[in-house]
Amino acid sequence: MAGYENGAEQPSCPELELPELLLTDAIRELHSEIENQWDSLRLSAFQTAAGRALWKHVVNDPLADVLAGETYLRRLHEKMKNDHMSNAREVSGVILAVRTLWFDSKIEAGIASFRNGETQVVLLGAGMDARAYRLSCLKDSEVFEVDFNDVLQVKTTLIEEAWEHKYSQLIAKSVTRVAADIREEDWLEKLKQSGYKPERNTVWVLEGILYYLSPSHAMKVLNVIADICDHTNTVLLADFMNKSSTMLSNSSFQFYSDWPDHLLPSLGFSNVKLSQIGDPDANFGLINDDPLNLFNKLRSLPRTLQINPEDGTPCRRLYLVQASSSPIQVLL
């Protein structure tokens, strides 16, 4: 039976094939233990990895299966299978795929914008992100992954197991894991103690993290990064939810911004560009031109609207935002 992915004809959803490593007792026991103990913020890392693993036809992430775990792979695969069978206009996981590809492309562009000097890439709330092992643009960059200590310990264990089975190898110049809670005051100091240099060109990656923070914590994180712009060339990449998106039932979302392209300049950032899923730089051939597609419907409505006047549904938006700053711009 033919399926349709976001309106474009595609083969039916392939059967789920789990890598042998994921089926070993050690890996299964580790994933089972954390799935029963961790909170929603920590577990969101596995949901993201599952999205990257099951959209492997567009996202190259050899570690994603092992990092996601069997439970989250099966859960998302079942949703995707049902979407294909019902010829849904939007297939589950497409937002994760587009978001991943958008961040990938902007990280590469951000590094290229630094015409000289060493480059650092800092991932806040890194979770199961494996970009240091898959993006060739990071080959001359030092990567810092900041997250909870238990998350980083599990990630290290899973990657070490994958290495032993030759699943992948490090591509970045280096990767340093920094155990810190970005809701606390000392996360930047811990980052510095781990080798981060405020005076070096830096790309900051805040993917899938800001909306899990309280408004005060999210603003503190953004202000800390803005203050560092006084010392170095900086690129900020982040995604923001609007108010309607944070009001999903049973969600853990807190911080939102309906106008992040206004917020960031008020903090000192410049060259701010906002994109929505389906825009030319946030499409990647995964969103077609069907006006009834959810993402195209949202893009056609004014951003001031929280409710769609045509059908009464909430206008839940995800904004992908890039910004930059430099000591010269700050002085000006």
N, C-alpha and C positions, 0 to 999 in steps of 0.2 A: 504493500500500500504506500503510495507516494505521500510524503509529508511536505509541509510548507513552513519555512523558517522565516518569520517576519515578512511574509508575503511573497518571498522568492522561492521558487520550486527547489526542493532539496531531496536527497534520498531520505528514506524513513530513518528514524532514530536508531543508530547501531546498538547492538547488544553491549552491555557493560562487560568489559574485560579487565579484571583486576590483576595488577602485576604480582608475580609470585612473592616478592618481598613483603607485600602488604598482607599476605596470607600466613606469614610465619607467626608462631605463637608469641614471640617477643613483641612484635609490632602490634599484633591484635590486642594483647594484654595492656600495652601502653595506652593505645587509643581508648580502650574500654574504660580504663581507670580514669583518664582525664575527662572523658565524656560524662562520667557520673559525678565528678567533683567540681568542675570549673563553672564559672558564671558565664552569662551570655556574652559579655565583652570578650572574654578569652576565647570562647567557642566560635565567635564570628570569624576568627582566623582560619578555622577549618572549612567554614562555608565558602570563604573566598577562594581557598585552595581548590575546593571541589569544583567551583565554577571554572577556574583556569584549566583544571584537568579535563573536564567534559567538553570544553570548547577548544580542544587541542588542535582542531583543524585551522584555527586562526591564532591561538596563543601557544607559543612554544615554551613549555615549562615541564621538562622531564621529571622534576621532583614533585609536581603537584599531587599526583595520585597518593604517594607515600605520605606526604604532609597532610593531606585531607583526611585520610582514613576511610575505611570501608563504609561506616554508617552514613557519613555525609555524601559520599559518592553515590550510594544506592538511593538515598533520599532525593537528591537532585536529579538523578537519572530517571527516576519514576515520574517526577514532574515533567521533565523534558519529553519523555515517552508519551505521556498523556497529551501534552501540547501538540506533538506531531500528529497523533491519532485524531485529534479534534481540529486539525488545521488552524491552530491558533495564530493570530496575527503577531503575537509576541511570545517567543519561546523562553521558558525559564532559564535564567543564567545569562541572557544576552546583555543585561546591564553590566554584570561583572566583566564580561568579555570586552565590551566597549570601553568600560572604565580602565581596565588593565591596559588595553592597547593605547588609550589616550595618554595615560601616565608614562608608558614605555616611550612613546614618541616625543613627549615633552621633556622627559629626562635626557634623551639623546640631544634634543635641540638646546636644552639648557646647558649641557656640557659643551656643546659646540659654540655657544655664545661667549664662552670664556676663551679669549683668543690666546691667552698665555697663563702660565702658572699652574700649580697643582690644584686638582679639583677634589672636593669631598662631596659625597652624597649621603645625607642623613635621612633615614626612614624612621619617623616617629610612629609608635604603635606598629612595629614591623610585622608582628605575627608570624605567619608562615610564608612571608614573601621570600622568593628565591631569585630575585633579579641579579644578585651578585654571581649567580651560577648560570645565567642564561642571556644576559644582555652584553653584546660585544662592545657597546659604547662605554662600558665601565672598565675596560681593560687597563686604563691608566688612572683610575679613580679609586680613592679610599672610601669604602662603604661602611657606615655606622648604622647598626640596627638597634633601636631603642625599644624595649618592651619590659613587661614584668619578668622577673627572674625565672619563675616556673615555666613561662611560655618559652623563653629562650633555652632553658635546659632541655625541654622536650624537643624543641626544634633541632638543637645540636645533636641529640641522640638519634633522631630520625635521619638527619643528613649524614651522620657518620655511618649509619647502617647502609644508607644508599651508596655512599662512597665505596664501602667494602664490596658492594655488588656492582660497582662501576656504572651507576646510573647517571652520574654527572661529575663535573669538576669545576673548581672555582675559576671564574673568568675575570672578575674584578681584580684590581691590583692587590687589594686586601679587603677583608671583612672583619669588623670588630663588633661584638655583641655587647651592648651596654645595658645592664640590669637597672632599670629605673622606672619610676611611676611618674609620668609627665603631669600628673595632678599635684605632685609635691613640688616644693620650692627648689630642691637640690638636683633636679634632673640635668640641668645644663652643666653644673659643676661636675657631676659624674661623667658626663659626655666629654668634658675637657680632660678629666683625669684619665680617660681611656684613649686620648690621643687626638681628639678633635681640636683644630686650630681655628679660632674665630677670625683670624686675618686671612685665611685661605678662601678662594672661590668655593661657594657651597650651593648645592641644590638641595632644598628641603622638600621632602615628600611626606605629605599628610594625607594618605589614602585611606578612606573608610574609618577614620578615627575621630574627627572633630565632633560629630553629632552624638557620640557616646559620652562626651564630656558635659559637665554642667556649663552654663553660660560663663560663669566666672573663671573656671579652669580653662575653657577654650580661649577666652580672650587673653588670659595670662600667657598661654603658649604662643599665640600670635604676636603679642607685644614683645615677648622675649626675642623671637626671631626678628621682628622689626628693629629692635635695638641693635642687633648684631649687624644690620645693614650699614651702620656707621663705620664698620671696620673692613668690610669686604664686599665684593660683588656677590649678589645673592639672587637666586631664583627660588620662588615659592610655588609649589604645586599642591593643590588641595581640592577636595570635593566638599560641597556644602549642601545640606538639605534645606528646603524651604519649610515654613511652619506646618503646612498640611502633611508633609512627609513624616514629621516627628510625632504626629498624632495617631499613628497606627495603633490598633489595640494590642496590648501585651508587648509593646516595643520598649526598648531600653534607651531610645533616642531622647536627647535633651536639648543640646544646642542647635540653633538653626539661624539662618540668615536669608531673608528674602532678597537682599541686595548686597551680596558679597563684593560685587564690583564697585560698590560705594564704600563698604566697610574697609577694605584693604587700603585704598588711598588715604583714608582718614588716619591710618596707622603709620603711614610713611612709605607705602609701596607705590610703585609706578608701573606703567606699561601693563595695566591689568586687563586681561581678556577673559571673558566668561563664555562658556559653551554649554549647550544642553545636548543630551543624547539625541542623535540624529542630525546635528549640525555638520557641516562639511568636514570639520576636523574631529568629529566625534561620531563617525558613522562606520568607516572601515568596511563598507559594503554589506553591513549586517542589518541596516535599517533601510527599507525601501521607501518609495514615494507615495505609498498608499495613504491618502488623507485620513483614513479611519484608524491607522496605526496609532497606538496610544501616544508614542513619542511625538509624532507629527501633529496630533491633536493638541498636545500641550504647547508645542512650539508656535502654533497658530494663535494661541490665546495670549492676551496681555499678562505680563508677569504680576500685575497687581491683583489678579484674581486668585482667590483661594478655592473657589468652587466653580466648576464648569456650568455656565448658565444653560447649556443645552440639555444636559442630563443629570445635573445635580451632584455629580461625583467630585470628590476632592481633587484639586490640581496638585498632585504630588510630584515635585520636581527635584532632580539632582543636578546641581551646578558643578561643572568642572572648571576650575579657575587657575590661571597662571598669572604670576606677577613677578616683578623684579625690582631690584634697587641696587644702588652702589653708593660709595662715599661721596662721589661727585654729585649725584642726584640729590642726596640728603643735604649737601651744602647749598645747592641751588634752591 
